[in-house]
């Protein structure tokens, strides 16, 4: 496992990866939870406690930031530091796919 500048270890959890992927565009927590559940056909759900704990941790680590608030919904977006971490995760996922493809016929 590789420690990143953000204090997180690559590979990231699936939940962390999904949240950061969603925050490439401004979004709020409930919107992310709903999107992930719908796109995964219910296979992946992110509960409110996990969502908001992750958001707080990501803000503290400088991976995302909260946009100026209008109304009651808080929107967040990924920072350059977060994008860099996400790119490391993408490289790791590509490596997993490459190994899976190479080993497919050996099982």
PyMOL commands that set and color helices and strands:
alter all, ss='L'
color gray80, all
select helices_A, chain A and resi 14-22+29-39+48-60+80-106
alter helices_A, ss='H'
color red, helices_A
select strands_A, chain A and resi 2-3+9-10+64-66+76-78
alter strands_A, ss='S'
color yellow, strands_A
deselect
rebuild
show_as cartoon
